[in-house]
């Protein structure tokens, strides 16, 4: 009798698992029906395989993106069940490894809500946490749409304080800090914080991302190289923020309280939870943040500089991490001065990807690609979405370049550290020694002039 009961139980479990897998695949197939690549009958495989004749043929297709208007998305999001079903939010297969390794994502956006929603759909899983910062200048109808979408999805929050972002000013950092605080407040005990813009798209599935972050093992992925002398003007004179722009004043800035090397890099990256807590709570980090609030493009200096401090959790130890040397795993981007050809178009020296860039994008080891414009080329996003969906269903990570991640200089640097050298206690002891060394610099400066820290 017991044998029959066990057999029946196993049979029920197997049937249940098979039913779940079939339902998940059906559920996702229903969601994919709305993807325009199906409607246009575009064969993404031929685009990824560089079939030049087919690429030319597809490039002649007029890309009309009126399917999901703001009104349509707004009406759909008013019925959360239909919205989640039609856009496949709960259709992804999730492993226990992913459930045990939640991630925090922050998205800063200004416009293009349809493209933003596609990005959110691509990275969303209910066990992760998501913070959305909508620029204060954004049209209210767009904000209401984003608010409506966020209310349909667990663990998606809107930044409480909306910042009126002005190019190359501290307001970029203010928006970032808002999301960092929101994610820390979340009940989700996430491992890494990844910041994005609304015009980016992932190149890896969530499972692949988790496996990659496990290799990083607490290491921050932050682009960093010594601040070029040619850009010293950015930090020597104070800037003044006007309503929609900034101006550089003739007023010189007082030197930073600490004698440190400034670094430059990207405003975006992958930050360990300990590093985010360090940014928000450490007094040295706060002093450096405040000092940078009237400099030019501080978002390009702050993370790289903080990450170089010897007591920063997951820090680089001052190692240079450069995009042009392929050290920066967070972003795949093509600048005008890069040797890689852009098949889309260039705006402000950055490639806006087109269908001709698909083979290159598929081959990248980076986590996310920047940048896309759905109004210009939606097919490139359709094909990437299809690629990720197929990889998520197959769950085969054999194609990942594991050698690349293991041999990144900052990953190797942290892999050499002993376990006790990564603890908060050890890092605090290093900070105390560092502060004693700084006193030798602080005393003569204090005699020479009073140092004040600008208010945020």
Secondary structure as GFF3:
##gff-version 3
##sequence-region A 1 456
A	DSSP	alpha_helix	2	32	.	.	.	ID=ss1
A	DSSP	alpha_helix	36	39	.	.	.	ID=ss2
A	DSSP	alpha_helix	44	48	.	.	.	ID=ss3
A	DSSP	alpha_helix	52	59	.	.	.	ID=ss4
A	DSSP	alpha_helix	70	77	.	.	.	ID=ss5
A	DSSP	alpha_helix	80	86	.	.	.	ID=ss6
A	DSSP	alpha_helix	96	99	.	.	.	ID=ss7
A	DSSP	beta_strand	103	109	.	.	.	ID=ss8
A	DSSP	alpha_helix	113	123	.	.	.	ID=ss9
A	DSSP	beta_strand	129	134	.	.	.	ID=ss10
A	DSSP	alpha_helix	140	151	.	.	.	ID=ss11
A	DSSP	beta_strand	156	158	.	.	.	ID=ss12
A	DSSP	alpha_helix	171	185	.	.	.	ID=ss13
A	DSSP	beta_strand	192	197	.	.	.	ID=ss14
A	DSSP	beta_strand	200	202	.	.	.	ID=ss15
A	DSSP	alpha_helix	206	216	.	.	.	ID=ss16
A	DSSP	beta_strand	221	222	.	.	.	ID=ss17
A	DSSP	beta_strand	225	226	.	.	.	ID=ss18
A	DSSP	three_ten_helix	229	231	.	.	.	ID=ss19
A	DSSP	alpha_helix	233	236	.	.	.	ID=ss20
A	DSSP	beta_strand	237	241	.	.	.	ID=ss21
A	DSSP	beta_strand	246	252	.	.	.	ID=ss22
A	DSSP	beta_strand	263	264	.	.	.	ID=ss23
A	DSSP	beta_strand	269	272	.	.	.	ID=ss24
A	DSSP	alpha_helix	273	281	.	.	.	ID=ss25
A	DSSP	alpha_helix	283	291	.	.	.	ID=ss26
A	DSSP	three_ten_helix	292	294	.	.	.	ID=ss27
A	DSSP	three_ten_helix	298	300	.	.	.	ID=ss28
A	DSSP	alpha_helix	302	308	.	.	.	ID=ss29
A	DSSP	three_ten_helix	323	325	.	.	.	ID=ss30
A	DSSP	beta_strand	331	332	.	.	.	ID=ss31
A	DSSP	beta_strand	345	347	.	.	.	ID=ss32
A	DSSP	beta_strand	350	352	.	.	.	ID=ss33
A	DSSP	three_ten_helix	355	357	.	.	.	ID=ss34
A	DSSP	alpha_helix	358	363	.	.	.	ID=ss35
A	DSSP	beta_strand	368	370	.	.	.	ID=ss36
A	DSSP	alpha_helix	379	394	.	.	.	ID=ss37
A	DSSP	alpha_helix	402	406	.	.	.	ID=ss38
A	DSSP	alpha_helix	409	415	.	.	.	ID=ss39
A	DSSP	three_ten_helix	419	422	.	.	.	ID=ss40
A	DSSP	alpha_helix	424	448	.	.	.	ID=ss41
###
